[in-house]
Amino acid sequence: GHLDTVWPKGSYLPTWSVSGDIAKGPGIFDMKAGFLQALYAVKEIPGADSKVAIIATTDEELGSQSSKALIERVSKSASAVLVLEASLNGKVKTGRKGTSMYQIALHGRASHAGLEPEKGINATTEIANIVLEVAKLANPEFGTTVVPTVMHSGTTTNTVPALATLDIDIRSFSAAELIRVDNAIKKLKATHPDAKIEITGGINRPPLETTSTSELYEILEKVASESGLEPVGQASVGGASDGNFAAAAGARVLDGLGAVGDGAHAPHEQILLSSIPSRVKLLTAFIKELIRD
């Protein structure tokens, strides 16, 4: 699991609140509650300290650049990797899209916007053309989304912008689609012959496919039934996690074993407190089943 959140310090207030069955806080759903559930589950299993490793990372929301190697190394020798990311209304996640992240910097030439704009190369209009080209790369057939996100351009209102930057978020259930989009983005050109384009980034996480999750999911449903719990259910989602890296390393993976709630990355981020005991019970029984000799 990961301990970092998307919330800058002081941006989610109050930091902690409870109202009835709802607890709110930055990262409580994604995924601090899930991590705590793992701690309580392992605590209940005799001898778990010699068979179960709990890995906590701190850069998942930024792409896991620092922790990726650790995740892959541990996953290669693990019999199973359980990811305590938030559930989808209680369902575990048996499929996740792969992700790519890019930043495009468009270098133009500054000039006075009123006196001689024709002597400049407008980085804003150049990056606008790139946005339109990038948006065409989406492919709904494979769930491929190509989304221009953060864009910056210009310095003052009376200056032709010399620099513009654009961040792009790409997701797909298909590895081939990520490669297709990667090739297309790296071939993008500026429209003005003297403008320069700089492209950084690439494929970050491969897709988490059901071939890596189906076996553990079947075991989980069996354990839930034997424990007197309701069927768990499964879903494929657009968000990626470190489970994608674990599956790519060859491990059996099951994701979304964490909290029941709502609002990941949103101002109403919350968990259902009443769901925690049953989630811990399920996880405890699941781990016991997996580590039996």
LINTASUL-V412415 format. One line per field, one symbol per residue. psi: psi as a letter, one per 20 degrees, with the letter a starting at -180 (. if undefined). A space follows every 50 residues. Layout:
psi: ???
//
This chain:
psi: rqiqrioqpjioqqhpqpocjppqrojhhnlhggghhgghghhiopjhhi ippopprjkgijjkhhigggggghhhjqhqoppkrqrnkiqroipqqrqq pqpppoobpqrphggmhiiroohghghhhgghgghiiqnhhjkopoopep pqqrgrikpppipqqpqpppqqiphhghgghggghijqqqhphiqppppr aapfprqoqihiihghgggghgggghjkqqqgrrqprhqraihgggghij qpqprkjbqpbrkpjqhkprqohiigghhggggghggghhjp.
//
